[in-house]
Amino acid sequence: MPFALLLTALAKVRDPRRPQGRRYSLPHVLLFSVLAMLAGATSYQSIITFIDVHRDRLNRVFGAQFRRAPAINTLRNLFLALAPADLEAAFRHHARRLDEHRSRNGWRTVALDGKTLRGSFDHLIE
């Protein structure tokens, strides 16, 4: 499964919601949000739109069971309640796992400048 390592790492993030308020799987919400941002989403609404448009495919590929995309308040409140240290630990764990796979399988990492990709680079002409 694509992004299986990232989904596994995100499963270690502590879910701040009460058990009654867990309609959406936290690892899947986080993964789908990351994928949305990689596809150019820059707001809660654009993340929700991405999930809504690709929901069937995301459910099928990642084994999620979203009947619909989360509401904007659900997504915002969830992101605000997450512990930044937990999220950072998950991404660091994922990065270490990628490095381990590279060592065994000979994968190479390509670093891209995010500022250039997002168009926020300096436009000064020399």
Summary of the structure (lengths in Angstrom):
residues: 126
radius of gyration: 16.3
end to end distance: 46.2
largest distance: 58.3
contacts: 288
relative contact order: 0.15
helix: 63%
strand: 0%
